[in-house]
Amino acid sequence: MVEYYCKKCNYKTTHKAHYDRHCLSKKHIKKTNYQSKITYYKCSKCKYKTTRKDCFKKHMKKHDSKYISFDQFRDFQLEMMKKQEKKEKKMMDHQINIIEKIVKKNDTTTNNITNNQTVYNYIVNNIKPSTNIHNELEKPLTTEEIDYISSNPPLEGIYFFINNRFLKDKSDNEKILVCCDVARNKYYYFGKDNKWHLDMKLKYFFHQVHDKLSSIYIKPIEFDTIEYDKKNFLLQVKKQIDGYDGLNKTLKDKPTQLLNKMKTVTLINK
C-alpha cells in the first residue's frame, strides 16, 4: 500500500486525493510558500475565494438561492401581481354568482308566496262546501265500507273509503279536499270551524282516517269451536294483523301511492 507523506506538515495518508487536498490547504501553503503555484477559485459576486473546487461550487449555490438580478426581481413581481389579480377576479366572480343565486331564490320565493296566496284566495272565495271532513269522519262506518276494506288490499280499501266519503259526486264548489300543488303535495281541507286549512302531504287528514279505520282491525276475536277450528282461527287473527299493518303503511309510513291516486280527483285549477 502506497503511503503519501508531507514532511513540512507531518501529514500522511494512503489516499492520493486526500494528499492533493492537503497540498492545497492553507496550512501547507503557508509552510511551503506554495502560493504562486496554486489556482484560486474566486467568486464574482463577493470576495470569497478558495483553492477547492467543491467548496467553490457549494458557495455559488448560496448566491443562486439568495441573490437575483433586478430583471429577475421585476419579472417575479409582475408574475405575483398577475396571480393576485386572477385570484381577486375569481373571488369577485364567485361573490357575484352567490348574490345572483340569492336574488333569484328570493324572486322565486316571492313568486311562490304570491301564487300561494292567489290560490288560497281563490279557494276561499270560490269553494264553499256545505259539509267538512270532520262531519264526514263522525258518521259511522257502513257495512259496505267495512266489507270492501276487509276484503281488498289496504291501498284499494282506504281509497274506496276516502273517495266514497270525501270526493265522489262532489262538484268543484263542494269539494272539501283540494290539491293546489302536485309537485309539493300541497293540500287544503275544509274543517269543522268552516275554514280552509293547509295540510302538507295530507298528514293531518290521513291521521284522522287512520283513527277511523283502525276500529275495523282492532277488535277482539273470540274463539268459537263451532265457527272456527284452530287453523282457521289463526288465519283470521293473521288477516287482522296484516290489515292493520297495511293501514299503517298506507296512511303513515309510505303514503305516496295513496297521494298519487288522490291528486287527479282533488287537483284544482284556478
C-alpha positions as CSV (number, residue, x, y, z in Angstrom):
1,M,0.0,0.0,0.0
2,V,1.4,3.4,-1.0
3,E,1.7,6.0,1.7
4,Y,1.8,9.7,0.9
5,Y,3.7,11.8,3.3
6,C,4.2,15.6,3.7
7,K,7.4,16.3,5.7
8,K,6.7,20.0,6.2
9,C,3.3,19.4,7.8
10,N,3.9,15.9,9.2
11,Y,0.8,14.7,7.3
12,K,0.5,11.3,5.9
13,T,-2.3,9.3,4.1
14,T,-2.8,6.3,1.9
15,H,-5.2,8.2,-0.4
16,K,-3.8,10.4,-3.1
17,A,-6.9,12.6,-3.3
18,H,-6.5,13.4,0.4
19,Y,-2.9,14.2,-0.1
20,D,-3.7,16.5,-3.0
21,R,-6.3,18.2,-1.0
22,H,-3.8,18.7,1.8
23,C,-1.4,20.4,-0.5
24,L,-4.0,23.0,-1.3
25,S,-4.8,23.7,2.3
26,K,-3.8,27.0,4.0
27,K,-1.6,25.2,6.5
28,H,0.5,23.6,3.7
29,I,0.7,26.7,1.5
30,K,1.9,28.8,4.5
31,K,4.7,26.4,5.4
32,T,5.9,25.6,1.8
33,N,5.4,29.1,0.2
34,Y,3.3,27.3,-2.5
35,Q,1.2,30.4,-3.1
36,S,2.4,31.2,-6.6
37,K,1.8,27.7,-7.9
38,I,-1.8,27.2,-6.9
39,T,-5.0,28.1,-8.6
40,Y,-7.8,30.1,-6.8
41,Y,-11.5,29.9,-7.5
42,K,-12.8,33.4,-7.0
43,C,-16.4,34.5,-6.6
44,S,-17.5,37.3,-8.9
45,K,-20.3,38.3,-6.6
46,C,-18.3,38.7,-3.4
47,K,-14.8,38.5,-2.0
48,Y,-14.8,34.8,-1.4
49,K,-12.0,32.6,-2.9
50,T,-10.9,29.1,-2.4
51,T,-8.5,26.5,-3.7
52,R,-11.0,23.8,-3.6
53,K,-13.4,23.4,-6.5
54,D,-16.1,21.6,-4.4
55,C,-16.1,24.4,-1.8
56,F,-16.4,26.9,-4.6
57,K,-19.5,25.2,-6.1
58,K,-21.1,25.0,-2.7
59,H,-20.5,28.7,-2.2
60,M,-22.0,29.6,-5.6
61,K,-25.2,27.7,-4.8
62,K,-25.8,30.2,-1.9
63,H,-25.7,33.0,-4.4
64,D,-28.1,31.3,-6.7
65,S,-30.7,30.8,-3.9
66,K,-30.3,34.2,-2.2
67,Y,-29.5,36.8,-4.9
68,I,-31.4,37.5,-8.1
69,S,-30.9,40.2,-10.6
70,F,-33.1,43.3,-11.0
71,D,-34.8,41.9,-14.1
72,Q,-35.5,38.6,-12.3
73,F,-37.0,40.5,-9.4
74,R,-39.1,42.6,-11.7
75,D,-40.4,39.6,-13.6
76,F,-41.2,37.8,-10.3
77,Q,-43.2,40.8,-9.0
78,L,-45.2,41.1,-12.3
79,E,-46.0,37.4,-12.1
80,M,-47.2,37.7,-8.5
81,M,-49.3,40.7,-9.4
82,K,-51.0,38.8,-12.2
83,K,-51.7,35.8,-9.9
84,Q,-53.1,38.1,-7.3
85,E,-55.3,39.9,-9.9
86,K,-56.5,36.5,-11.1
87,K,-57.3,35.3,-7.6
88,E,-59.2,38.5,-6.8
89,K,-61.2,38.3,-10.0
90,K,-62.1,34.7,-9.2
91,M,-63.3,35.7,-5.8
92,M,-65.3,38.6,-7.2
93,D,-66.9,36.3,-9.8
94,H,-67.8,33.8,-7.0
95,Q,-69.3,36.6,-4.9
96,I,-71.4,37.9,-7.8
97,N,-72.6,34.3,-8.5
98,I,-73.7,33.9,-4.9
99,I,-75.5,37.2,-5.0
100,E,-77.3,36.3,-8.2
101,K,-78.4,33.0,-6.7
102,I,-79.7,34.7,-3.6
103,V,-81.6,37.3,-5.7
104,K,-83.0,34.5,-7.9
105,K,-84.0,32.5,-4.9
106,N,-85.7,35.5,-3.3
107,D,-87.6,36.2,-6.5
108,T,-88.7,32.6,-6.7
109,T,-89.8,32.6,-3.1
110,T,-91.7,35.9,-3.6
111,N,-93.4,34.4,-6.7
112,N,-94.3,31.3,-4.8
113,I,-95.7,33.3,-1.9
114,T,-97.7,35.4,-4.3
115,N,-99.0,32.3,-6.2
116,N,-99.8,30.5,-3.0
117,Q,-101.8,33.5,-1.7
118,T,-103.6,33.7,-5.0
119,V,-104.6,30.0,-4.9
120,Y,-105.7,30.3,-1.3
121,N,-107.8,33.4,-2.1
122,Y,-109.4,31.5,-5.0
123,I,-110.3,28.5,-2.7
124,V,-111.7,30.7,0.0
125,N,-113.8,32.9,-2.4
126,N,-115.0,30.2,-4.8
127,I,-115.3,26.9,-2.9
128,K,-117.9,26.9,-0.3
129,P,-118.8,23.3,0.7
130,S,-121.9,22.5,2.8
131,T,-120.0,19.9,5.0
132,N,-116.5,19.4,6.2
133,I,-114.1,16.5,6.8
134,H,-114.9,16.2,10.5
135,N,-118.6,15.8,9.9
136,E,-117.9,13.1,7.4
137,L,-115.5,11.3,9.7
138,E,-118.0,11.3,12.6
139,K,-120.5,9.3,10.5
140,P,-120.4,5.5,11.4
141,L,-118.8,3.1,9.0
142,T,-121.3,1.4,6.7
143,T,-121.5,-2.3,6.1
144,E,-120.4,-1.7,2.5
145,E,-117.3,0.2,3.6
146,I,-116.3,-2.4,6.2
147,D,-116.8,-5.3,3.8
148,Y,-114.9,-3.6,1.0
149,I,-111.9,-2.6,3.2
150,S,-111.7,-6.0,4.8
151,S,-111.7,-7.9,1.6
152,N,-109.4,-5.8,-0.5
153,P,-105.7,-4.7,-0.3
154,P,-105.2,-1.7,2.1
155,L,-104.5,0.8,-0.7
156,E,-107.7,0.0,-2.6
157,G,-109.8,-0.2,0.6
158,I,-108.6,3.1,2.0
159,Y,-109.0,4.9,-1.3
160,F,-112.5,3.5,-1.6
161,F,-113.4,4.9,1.8
162,I,-111.8,8.4,1.1
163,N,-113.3,8.6,-2.4
164,N,-116.8,7.5,-1.2
165,R,-117.0,9.9,1.7
166,F,-114.9,13.0,0.7
167,L,-114.5,13.1,-3.1
168,K,-117.2,11.2,-5.0
169,D,-120.1,13.1,-6.6
170,K,-118.8,16.5,-5.3
171,S,-118.7,19.4,-7.7
172,D,-115.8,21.9,-7.7
173,N,-117.8,24.2,-5.4
174,E,-118.5,21.4,-3.0
175,K,-115.0,19.9,-2.6
176,I,-113.8,19.5,1.0
177,L,-110.3,18.3,0.0
178,V,-108.3,20.2,-2.7
179,C,-104.8,19.8,-4.1
180,C,-103.3,23.1,-5.3
181,D,-99.6,22.0,-5.8
182,V,-99.0,18.5,-7.2
183,A,-95.2,18.7,-7.0
184,R,-95.1,19.5,-3.3
185,N,-98.3,17.6,-2.3
186,K,-99.9,20.7,-1.0
187,Y,-103.5,20.2,0.1
188,Y,-106.2,22.2,1.9
189,Y,-109.1,20.6,3.8
190,F,-112.3,22.3,5.0
191,G,-112.6,21.9,8.8
192,K,-115.4,22.0,11.3
193,D,-114.6,25.6,12.0
194,N,-115.7,26.3,8.4
195,K,-112.3,27.4,7.4
196,W,-109.7,26.1,5.0
197,H,-106.5,24.6,6.5
198,L,-103.2,23.8,4.9
199,D,-102.2,20.1,5.2
200,M,-98.9,19.2,3.5
201,K,-99.0,15.6,2.2
202,L,-102.4,15.3,4.0
203,K,-100.6,14.2,7.2
204,Y,-103.4,15.5,9.5
205,F,-106.2,14.1,7.3
206,F,-104.5,10.7,6.9
207,H,-104.1,10.6,10.7
208,Q,-107.8,11.1,11.2
209,V,-108.7,8.4,8.6
210,H,-106.3,6.0,10.3
211,D,-108.0,6.5,13.6
212,K,-111.4,5.9,11.9
213,L,-110.5,2.7,10.0
214,S,-108.3,1.2,12.8
215,S,-111.5,0.0,14.5
216,I,-112.0,-2.5,11.7
217,Y,-108.8,-4.3,12.7
218,I,-108.5,-3.6,16.4
219,K,-111.4,-5.7,17.7
220,P,-111.4,-8.9,19.8
221,I,-111.9,-12.2,18.1
222,E,-113.5,-14.9,20.2
223,F,-112.5,-18.5,19.5
224,D,-115.8,-20.3,18.7
225,T,-115.3,-24.0,18.3
226,I,-118.4,-24.2,16.2
227,E,-117.4,-21.4,13.8
228,Y,-113.6,-22.0,13.8
229,D,-111.1,-24.7,14.0
230,K,-107.7,-23.8,15.4
231,K,-106.1,-23.3,12.0
232,N,-108.9,-21.0,10.6
233,F,-108.9,-19.0,13.8
234,L,-105.2,-18.3,13.5
235,L,-105.6,-17.4,9.8
236,Q,-108.4,-14.9,10.9
237,V,-106.0,-13.3,13.5
238,K,-103.2,-13.1,11.0
239,K,-105.5,-11.4,8.5
240,Q,-106.5,-8.8,11.1
241,I,-102.8,-8.1,12.0
242,D,-101.8,-7.8,8.3
243,G,-104.7,-5.5,7.7
244,Y,-103.6,-3.2,10.5
245,D,-100.0,-3.2,9.3
246,G,-101.2,-2.3,5.8
247,L,-103.3,0.5,7.2
248,N,-100.2,1.9,9.0
249,K,-98.0,1.5,5.9
250,T,-100.5,3.2,3.5
251,L,-101.5,6.1,5.7
252,K,-98.4,6.8,7.8
253,D,-95.2,5.1,6.6
254,K,-95.5,5.3,2.8
255,P,-98.5,7.4,1.7
256,T,-97.0,8.2,-1.7
257,Q,-99.2,5.8,-3.7
258,L,-102.4,7.0,-2.0
259,L,-101.4,10.6,-2.6
260,N,-100.9,9.8,-6.3
261,K,-104.3,8.3,-6.6
262,M,-105.9,11.3,-5.0
263,K,-104.2,14.0,-7.0
264,T,-106.3,13.8,-10.1
265,V,-109.5,13.9,-8.2
266,T,-108.6,16.7,-5.8
267,L,-106.5,18.9,-8.1
268,I,-107.9,22.4,-8.5
269,N,-107.1,24.6,-11.5
270,K,-108.0,28.2,-10.9
